[in-house]
Amino acid sequence: MASHEEAFRAVMVAIKDQAEAIGAADHLNENTKAAALRDLAAAYRHLRGGAQPGGVSVDK
């Protein structure tokens, strides 16, 4: 079984690879690329423990 660090690293690499593939995809229109990158950004924020879109936390 993979350790937490190995799993974390694997997901981070997958997010990076997908973002690069989306950026290079000529067959996708700009709206589709933007939606896919938005979803990857949300996955990244969730993985890193950052603020989430629609969250109710208040930062000072």
Sine and cosine of phi, psi and omega as CSV:
sin_phi,cos_phi,sin_psi,cos_psi,sin_omega,cos_omega
0.00,0.00,0.67,-0.74,-0.03,-1.00
-0.96,0.28,0.58,-0.82,0.06,-1.00
-0.96,0.27,0.23,-0.97,0.02,-1.00
-0.85,0.52,-0.68,0.73,-0.03,-1.00
-0.90,0.44,-0.65,0.76,0.02,-1.00
-0.91,0.41,-0.67,0.74,0.02,-1.00
-0.90,0.43,-0.69,0.72,0.03,-1.00
-0.85,0.53,-0.75,0.66,-0.01,-1.00
-0.88,0.47,-0.66,0.75,0.00,-1.00
-0.89,0.45,-0.66,0.75,0.02,-1.00
-0.93,0.37,-0.65,0.76,0.03,-1.00
-0.88,0.47,-0.68,0.74,0.03,-1.00
-0.90,0.44,-0.66,0.75,0.01,-1.00
-0.89,0.45,-0.66,0.75,0.03,-1.00
-0.89,0.46,-0.72,0.70,0.01,-1.00
-0.88,0.47,-0.72,0.70,0.00,-1.00
-0.89,0.46,-0.67,0.74,0.01,-1.00
-0.91,0.41,-0.65,0.76,0.02,-1.00
-0.89,0.46,-0.67,0.74,0.03,-1.00
-0.91,0.41,-0.64,0.76,0.01,-1.00
-0.91,0.42,-0.65,0.76,0.02,-1.00
-0.91,0.42,-0.68,0.73,0.01,-1.00
-0.88,0.47,-0.53,0.85,-0.04,-1.00
-1.00,-0.02,-0.13,0.99,-0.07,-1.00
-0.97,0.26,0.93,-0.37,0.01,-1.00
-0.98,0.17,-0.33,0.94,-0.06,-1.00
-0.99,0.11,-0.10,1.00,0.01,-1.00
-0.99,-0.16,0.66,-0.76,0.07,-1.00
-0.98,0.18,0.18,-0.98,-0.11,-0.99
-0.89,0.45,-0.60,0.80,0.00,-1.00
-0.91,0.41,-0.64,0.77,0.02,-1.00
-0.92,0.40,-0.67,0.74,0.05,-1.00
-0.88,0.48,-0.70,0.72,-0.02,-1.00
-0.89,0.46,-0.68,0.74,0.01,-1.00
-0.90,0.43,-0.67,0.74,0.00,-1.00
-0.91,0.41,-0.68,0.74,0.01,-1.00
-0.93,0.38,-0.57,0.82,0.07,-1.00
-0.88,0.47,-0.69,0.73,0.01,-1.00
-0.91,0.41,-0.63,0.78,0.04,-1.00
-0.92,0.39,-0.60,0.80,0.04,-1.00
-0.90,0.43,-0.64,0.77,0.04,-1.00
-0.91,0.42,-0.64,0.77,0.05,-1.00
-0.89,0.45,-0.67,0.75,0.03,-1.00
-0.89,0.46,-0.74,0.68,0.00,-1.00
-0.88,0.47,-0.64,0.77,0.01,-1.00
-0.90,0.43,-0.69,0.72,0.00,-1.00
-0.90,0.43,-0.64,0.76,-0.03,-1.00
-0.99,0.15,-0.17,0.99,0.03,-1.00
0.99,0.12,0.32,0.95,-0.01,-1.00
-0.99,0.14,-0.01,-1.00,0.02,-1.00
-0.88,0.47,0.62,-0.78,-0.03,-1.00
-0.96,-0.28,0.57,-0.82,0.08,-1.00
-0.85,0.52,0.72,-0.69,-0.01,-1.00
0.99,0.16,0.09,1.00,0.01,-1.00
-0.94,0.34,0.30,-0.96,-0.05,-1.00
-0.95,-0.30,0.13,0.99,0.00,-1.00
-0.97,0.25,0.49,-0.87,0.01,-1.00
-0.89,-0.45,0.84,-0.55,0.04,-1.00
-0.99,-0.11,0.64,-0.77,0.02,-1.00
-0.99,-0.15,0.00,0.00,0.00,0.00
